[in-house]
C-alpha cells in the first residue's frame, strides 16, 4: 500500500512520523470514546489521583505502532522482516490483559501468565528460524521478559514518566541497532518512541488520559524484546540490563523495601522513587526530569557497552549509579529502614482477623483501618507521613 501523502517525507522517517501522528490522533479518539462510554479505571489505594480518568492509553500506542509498521510501502517489506511483527504479536496478550486490568482489575498472576504466553510466541519464532530450542537461553528470555516488562509498570506513577522513559530507552536501542546494521529492530524502536511521543501531550497536560497497565506492560514488553535481540559488541550480552537500568533499579529497590516491611513484593505501595520525590515537594515535571535523567544515564551506558566500550568501566559506572540512587533515597539509612520495618509490623498488627479465627479465639475482631500506613511517632513529629502506604 502506497501512502501518497507521505511521499514528500524522506523514506527513513516515514514510519516514525506516521507513528507519532497516529499515536496523537488515536489517543485523542480513545480518550473521547472512553469518556463518553464511562470506561474509567477506578482509582485504587496506591494511585495518587482521586478522580476517574481513562487508563487505556496503551491501546492508542499499540495501535499506532502496528499502523506505522505495516502501512507504508517499503517499510513493511522488504526492510521490515517478520521479527517486529512477531514482537507485536507476543505483546498482544499482554495488552489485552492490561486493558482488562485498567477497567476491572486483575491479579498479578494473570498478568504474568499473559507475559509468559507472549514470550512463548518469541520462543516459537526462534525455534522456527533456528530449528532448535536451547533450554538456558529460553529460560533467560522468559525471566528477562517478565522482569523487564513489570519493571516498566512500577515506574508508571507520575504523568509522563513511563512514556518518556520508554522514549529514552527506545532511542538508545534504535541507535545501537542502526549502528550494528539491524534495521528492522531499529525501525521498531523508533516507531515505538514516536508513538509514545504522540501520546505524551494528552497525558502530561491536564491528566486527560493515563498510560495504564495496558500501556506500561505492552510498551515494556516490546522494548524488552528489542533489547534482548539487540546485538552487542561486548563479550557478555548484558547491555539490555543497562538500557532498562532505571526501571530495573526501581524494581530491585521495591523488592528490598517491601521485604524489609515483611510483606509480599507483589503488594503495591506509595513509596517508589517518584512517590518519594513528590513527598519531598518536587513537582511532577521536576520528578520526571530527575528520574528521566537517571534513565538517560543508564541508557548511555547501555549504548557504550553495546558499541564496544570496556565492560569493566561500563559495569562499574552502572553499579556506582545504582548505589548513589539507593543512598539518595535512604536505602542505606538505618533509621529509615527501621521505620519501614515498623510500618510492616503495624500493618500486621492492624490486619482484620477472619470471623472464624475470632470466634475460635473468643476475641473481639480488630477494626480494619482505611490506610495500612500507621504513623510512627518520628513521622508525626517530623511531618513526613506524605502519601499513605497501601496494600
N, C-alpha and C positions, 0 to 999 in steps of 0.2 A: 504493500500500500504506500503510495507516494503522498507525503504531506506537503502539498504545494505551498502553503503559507509559511513553511519553514525553509523554503528554497534559498532565501537570501541569507540565512544563517549558516556560518561555517559548519561543515558536516560534523566535526568532532564535538560540538557543543549542542547539537540539536536535541539529543535525548535529555541531557541535564536541564536545558532550558524548558523543554516540554514538561519535565517532571516538576519543576518549580511552579510553572503556570498552572498546570493541572492540580498540583497539590493545594495551591491557594484557592482555586475555583471549587474543588471538591470539598475542602474544609468549610468554605462558606455555605455550600449547599447542604452538607451533612449537619452543620450547626443549625441551620434554619429548619431542616426536616426534624431533627431531634427535639428542637424546642416546640415545634407545633404538635408533634406526636407525644410529647411528655416523656421522652426517653432520657431521663436523668438518672445518673448514678446517685444513690443515697449516700450523703456524707457519713463516713464511718468514724470511729473514735480516734484513729490515728491521722485523719485528714485535718488540715488546718483551715479549710473553708467550711462555712456553715450553710450557705445557700446552694440549692441544687444547680449543678452545671453539667451540660453534656460532657460525657467522659469517653466518647468514641472517636476521638481524633485519629486513632490508629487506622481506622477504615480509610480515611482520606489519603494517608501517607502510603499505605499498602497499594491502594488502587492507583495512585499516581505513579508509583514505581512500575507496576505492571503495565500501565498505559504507555509510559515513556519507553519501556523496554521492548515492547512488541509492535508498536505502531509505526515508527518511521522506517521507511525502506532503507536498507543498508545498515541499520542498527541491529535489527533482529537477525539479519542474515546479510553477509556471512560473518560480520565482525563479532556478533554475539553468538556464542555456542550454547549448547543445551545446559551448561553448568549454571549460569544465573537463573534460568527458568526453573531448574530443579531446586535451587535455593529458595525461590519464591514458593514453589510447591510445598517444600518442607515447612515453610513459615505459615502456611495456610491453617493447619490445625491450631497452631499457637495463637493466631489471630482470632479464630472463631471462639476458642475458649476464653480469650481475653475479652471479647465483646460480651459474652455471657456474664463474665465476672463484673464487667463495668455496669451492667444493667441489673443483674440479680445477685451476684456474689457466688463464688465457688471457693472450695478449699484449696490449699497448696498442692495436694496430691494430684488433683485433676490437671492443674497447670503443668506440673512436672511430667505427667503422662502425655500431655499434648506435645511437650518439648521432646520427649523420647520418640514419639511417633514421627515428628518432623525430622529428627536425626536419623531414624531408620530409612527415610527417603534418601538421605545423603549417602548412607551406607550402601543401600541397594545400587545407587548410581555409581559408586566406586566399584562395587562388585561387577557391574555390567561392563565397566570400562577396563578393569584390570583382570577380570576373570577369577579373582581370589579375594578372600577376606582375611586379613591378619588380625588376630584377636587383640593384641596390645594397642595398635593404632585405633581400632574400632572402639575399644574401651576408653582410650584417651579422648577420642572425638565425642563420645557420649557424655563423659564427665565435663569436658570443656563447654559443650553446647548448653548443658543445664546450668552450670555455674555462671558462665558469661551472660546468658540470657537473663537470668534472675538478677544479676548484678545491676543491669540497666533498670530493672524495676525498682530497685532500692533507692536509686538516686532521683526518681521521679517524685519530688516532693515540693518543688518550688517552680513557679511558672517559668518555662523556657529552659530549665536546667538540663533535663534529659535530652530534649531535642537539640540544644546547642552542643552538648557533649557528643551526641550522635554525629553532628556535622563535623566536629573536630576529628573524631575517630575515622569517619568515612573519608575525609580529605587525606589524612595520613595514609590510609590503606590505598587510596587511588594513586598517590604519589609513588608509593613503593611498587605497586603492580604495573603502572605505566613504565617506570624505570627498568623493571625486570622483564618487560615485554608481555605481561599478562593483560591484554587489552580488555578481555571480557569481564574479569572481576573488577578492573579499574573503572570501567564504564558503569557497572552495577553500583559500585561505591559512590561514584559521582551522582548518579541518579538518586540514590537514597539520600545523600546530603542535600540535593536540590529540593526533593520532596519535603524534607524536614524544614528547609528554609521557607518554603511556601506555606507551611503550617504555622510557623512561629509567630507571625503578627497577630493571628487570631487567638493565640494562647497567651502572649505576653501583654497585649493591650486589652485590658478590661476583663480578663478571665472569661472570654466568651465560649471557649471550649478547652477541654483538657485532653492530654495525650491518652490517658487511661492505660489500663493494663493491655488493652488491645494494641496500643501503640508502643509502649515501652518494651513489651515482650517480643512483639513481631520485629521491631527495628533492632532490638538486641540480638535476636536470632539471626537475622540477615547479616549483621555486621560480624557476629561471632563466626558464622560460616565463612565469610570472606577472609577474616583474619586467620582462620585455621588453614585455609587453602592458599594463603599468600606465600609465595616462595621467599626464602630468606638466604642472604649471603653468609649468614652466621653458621658456624658448625653445629649449633644447637638451635632448633626452631622454637625459640621462646619469645620472639618478637611480638607474637599475638598477646602475650601477657602484658607487655608494656603498652600496646595500643589500648587495652582495657584497664590501664593502670588505676585510674581514678575509681571507676565502678568496682573493681576488684578490691581496692584498698577499703572502700566503704563496706564491702561485704565482709572482709576479714575483721574490721573493727566492730561491725554489727554483731558478728558471731561472738567475738570476745566480750562485748558489753552484755549481751543477753545471757551468756554463760555465767558471767560474774553475778548477774542478778538471780541466777538459779532457775531461769525459765527456759522455754524452748527457743532455739534460734529462729523458728518459723513464726513466732508471735510478734506482730508489728508493734512498734513503739514510736515515740516522737522525739528521739534523741539522736537522729542521724546528724551528719556534719552540717547539712543545710538547716536542720531544725536548730542546732546549737548556735549557728551564726545569726539566725533570726532572733533567738532569745537574747543574744548579746547586743541586739539593736541594729543589726545590718538590714538594709532594705533588700527587697527581692532582687533588684538589679545588682546591688553590690555583692550579694550572696552568689548570684550567677557568675559575676565577673571573677570572684576569687576562686570558686571551685572549677570553673572552666579554665582558669589559668593553670590549675593543678592538672586538669585533663590534658591541656596543651603541652605541659612539660613532660608528662608520661608519654604522650603520643610522639613527641620529638625524639625521645629515647628509643621508641619502637622503630621509627624511621631510620635512625642512625644504626641501630643494630641490624635491621633487615638489609641495609645497603652496605654492610661490611665494617661497621665500627668495631672497636675492640670489645670483646664480650665482657671482660672483667670490668672495664671502665663503665659500660652501659649498665651492667647489673649492679655495680657498686653505687652508681648515681641513683638508680631506682630505689635501692634499699635505703639510702640516705633520705631521699624524698619521702618515702613512706614513714620512716621513723620521725622525721620532722613533722609530718602531718599528725601522727599519733601523739606526739608530745604537745603540739599546739592545742589539741582538743582534749588534753587531760588524761590520756591513757597511761601516762607514767606518774600521775598524781595520786599518791596513796590515799589522800583524803577523799578525792572524788571516787576512787574505786570502792572505798568503804561505804560511801553514800549510795552507790549503785547497789551494792550488796544489801544494804539496809532496806532499800526500796523493794528488792526481791523478797526479803523476809517479811516485810509488811504486807506485800501482796498475798503471800501465802497465808498470813495470819487472818486477813480480812476476806478471804475467798469464802463464798457461801457454801455451807455444808449441805449435802443432799438430805431430803426429808427422811430417807431410810436410815442414814447414818445418825441423824439427830435423834430419831425415835429409839434406835438401839442404845444410844448413849444416855438417853433421857435428858438431853441438854436442850438449851434454847438456841434455835438457829441464829447464826450471825446475820447481820443486815448487810446486804451487798452494797458496796459503795459505787457511786456513778463513775468515779475515776479510780483506776487502780493505783494512781500515784498517791503516796502518803507523804505529806510534807514533813521532812526531817527538821528538827529544831534549828540546825545550822542553816537550812534553806530558808526557813521562816525569818530568821534574824537577818539574813543577807538579801532576802527578796529574790531568790534565784529559782523559784519553782517553775517559772516560764509556762511552757505548754505541758499539760499533764501527760504522763505516760499512759499507755493504754494497752489492753490485751490484744 
